Amino acid sequence: MLARLTSKNQITIPKGIMARLPDVQYFDVDYVDGKILLKPLKVHGTDLGEVRAKIKSLGLSEDCVDEAIRWARSR
């Protein structure tokens, strides 16, 4: 299938392809060996209240969360 690049660097994914990907709105885009790869991603909503309740049930403090974030960002 052919997809044309617009002046805003956008392409439209053909209906035939999207029909095989129900409920997908986001893609991970990568460039590998001269090819553009689109990997469909499913985004799950998160309830902040549930996250806070889980942190509290685990006995974690804000300092623990800050430390975990620093660790994750350093990778």
VEXDREN-2710 file (C-alpha; in Angstrom, 1 decimal):
% VEXDREN-2710
k/r/px/py/pz
1/MET/0.0/0.0/0.0
2/LEU/1.1/3.5/-0.7
3/ALA/1.2/6.3/1.8
4/ARG/2.1/9.9/0.9
5/LEU/4.1/12.2/3.2
6/THR/2.5/15.6/3.7
7/SER/4.2/18.9/4.1
8/LYS/3.8/18.5/7.9
9/ASN/5.8/15.2/7.8
10/GLN/2.6/13.2/8.4
11/ILE/1.4/10.0/6.7
12/THR/-2.0/8.4/6.9
13/ILE/-2.0/4.7/7.6
14/PRO/-4.3/2.9/5.2
15/LYS/-7.7/1.7/6.5
16/GLY/-6.8/-1.9/5.6
17/ILE/-3.9/-1.8/8.0
18/MET/-5.7/0.0/10.8
19/ALA/-8.6/-2.4/10.6
20/ARG/-6.2/-5.0/11.8
21/LEU/-5.3/-2.8/14.8
22/PRO/-8.5/-2.1/16.7
23/ASP/-8.3/0.5/19.4
24/VAL/-4.7/1.5/18.7
25/GLN/-4.0/5.2/18.8
26/TYR/-0.2/5.3/19.6
27/PHE/2.8/3.8/17.9
28/ASP/6.4/3.4/18.9
29/VAL/8.4/4.7/15.9
30/ASP/11.9/3.5/15.2
31/TYR/14.3/3.6/12.2
32/VAL/16.2/0.3/11.7
33/ASP/18.4/-0.7/8.7
34/GLY/16.8/1.9/6.4
35/LYS/13.2/1.0/7.4
36/ILE/10.7/2.9/9.5
37/LEU/9.1/0.6/12.1
38/LEU/5.7/1.3/13.7
39/LYS/4.9/-0.8/16.7
40/PRO/1.4/-0.4/18.0
41/LEU/1.1/0.5/21.7
42/LYS/-1.9/0.2/23.9
43/VAL/-2.1/2.9/26.5
44/HIS/-3.8/2.0/29.8
45/GLY/-5.3/4.7/31.9
46/THR/-4.0/4.9/35.5
47/ASP/-6.0/6.1/38.5
48/LEU/-3.7/8.3/40.5
49/GLY/-5.6/7.5/43.7
50/GLU/-4.9/3.8/43.1
51/VAL/-1.2/4.5/42.7
52/ARG/-1.1/6.5/45.9
53/ALA/-3.0/3.8/47.8
54/LYS/-0.6/1.1/46.5
55/ILE/2.4/3.2/47.6
56/LYS/0.9/3.7/51.0
57/SER/0.1/0.0/51.4
58/LEU/3.7/-0.8/50.6
59/GLY/4.9/1.6/53.3
60/LEU/6.8/3.7/50.8
61/SER/7.6/7.4/51.4
62/GLU/8.0/10.3/49.0
63/ASP/11.8/9.9/49.4
64/CYS/11.5/6.3/48.2
65/VAL/9.6/7.4/45.1
66/ASP/12.0/10.2/44.4
67/GLU/14.9/7.7/44.7
68/ALA/13.2/5.3/42.3
69/ILE/12.6/8.0/39.8
70/ARG/16.2/9.1/39.9
71/TRP/17.4/5.5/39.5
72/ALA/15.0/4.9/36.5
73/ARG/16.1/8.1/34.8
74/SER/19.8/7.2/35.2
75/ARG/19.4/4.1/33.1
END
